[in-house]
Structures are given as C-alpha cells and as structure tokens.
C-alpha cells in the first residue's frame, strides 16, 4: 500500500513510500538534501520496516531533535499501525458475517 507522511522538524517536507508485506519500497522525499535522501531510499529498499525503524529511529540532524531518517521511522510506525488496524477491522467484519 502506498503512503505519504508530512514530516515535522526537517528540511524535507513529505515522504512517500510503499509498504508491502512488511517491507519498504519506493521511498521518495520531497525537498531536503536530495543526494542523501536518494541514498536513504536506495539503502532501505526491500528492507523489513521494523529494521528501518530500528536503524533510523532516534537519529538527529545537527541541533534538530529529529532527522529525515527519524521521520521515515515515524512514518513507517504509523503505516504499520494503520495496516494492523485495517487487518483487525477486516477480521471483525468477517466474524460478524459468519455470526
């Protein structure tokens, strides 16, 4: 599923990515340090979202309390939560149909 996330506290303003079966694909940042952000996208391509969160979460940039990598980790956490909620909703609907 394709996601977009508006960043907070970074030079980049938005992140676009796909999350398929728990793996990260097609990461693109809007604005920010183009070369570094392209590198992040290539480095995390196909990685499990949890691994990206573990590696990129908590990284700061200069005197900022966050970074583009940290914002990607936040976006992935939110996307995973959304997918989990959707799966639970589907399961509940399925059970209600069977009842």
C-alpha positions in Angstrom: 0.0 0.0 0.0 1.2 3.5 -0.8 1.7 6.0 2.0 2.6 9.7 2.4 3.7 11.4 5.5 4.2 15.1 6.2 7.4 15.5 8.1 8.0 17.7 11.2 11.2 19.5 12.0 13.2 18.6 8.9 14.2 20.2 5.6 12.2 17.5 3.8 8.5 18.2 3.9 6.9 14.9 2.9 7.8 11.3 2.5 6.2 8.9 0.0 6.7 5.1 0.3 5.1 1.7 -0.3 4.7 -0.9 2.4 4.2 -4.4 1.0 4.1 -7.4 3.3 6.0 -5.5 5.9 8.8 -4.4 3.5 9.7 -0.9 2.5 9.7 0.1 -1.2 9.8 3.2 -3.4 10.9 5.7 -0.7 11.0 9.3 -2.0 11.4 12.5 -0.1 10.0 16.0 -1.1 12.6 18.8 -0.5 15.7 18.4 1.7 19.2 17.2 0.8 18.5 15.4 -2.5 21.6 13.2 -2.7 21.4 12.0 0.9 17.6 11.4 0.7 18.0 9.4 -2.6 20.6 7.3 -0.7 18.3 6.6 2.1 15.6 5.4 -0.3 18.1 3.1 -2.1 19.5 1.8 1.2 16.2 0.9 2.7 14.6 -0.6 -0.5 13.2 -4.0 0.3 14.2 -3.9 3.9 11.7 -5.0 6.6 10.0 -1.9 8.0 11.0 -2.9 11.6 14.7 -3.0 10.6 14.4 0.5 9.1 12.7 1.8 12.2 15.4 0.3 14.4 18.2 1.7 12.3 16.9 5.1 11.5 14.7 5.9 14.5 16.2 8.4 17.0 18.8 9.9 14.6 19.1 13.7 15.0 20.3 16.2 12.4 22.6 18.9 13.6 20.9 20.7 16.5 17.5 19.4 15.5 15.9 16.6 17.6 14.9 14.7 14.5 16.2 13.9 11.0 14.8 12.7 7.7 15.7 9.1 8.7 14.0 9.5 12.0 10.9 10.9 10.3 10.9 7.9 7.9 10.9 5.7 11.0 8.0 7.6 12.4 6.1 7.3 9.1 6.7 3.6 9.0 5.5 3.1 12.5 2.3 4.9 11.7 1.8 3.0 8.5 2.3 -0.3 10.3 -0.3 0.7 12.9 -2.7 1.6 10.2 -2.2 -1.7 8.4 -2.7 -3.5 11.7 -6.0 -1.7 12.4 -7.2 -2.4 8.9 -6.4 -6.1 9.4 -8.3 -6.2 12.7 -11.3 -4.4 11.2 -11.4 -7.0 8.4 -11.2 -9.8 10.8 -14.0 -8.4 12.9 -16.2 -7.8 9.8 -15.5 -11.4 8.7 -16.6 -12.7 12.1 -19.7 -10.7 12.0 -20.7 -12.1 8.6 -20.2 -15.6 9.9 -22.3 -15.0 13.0 
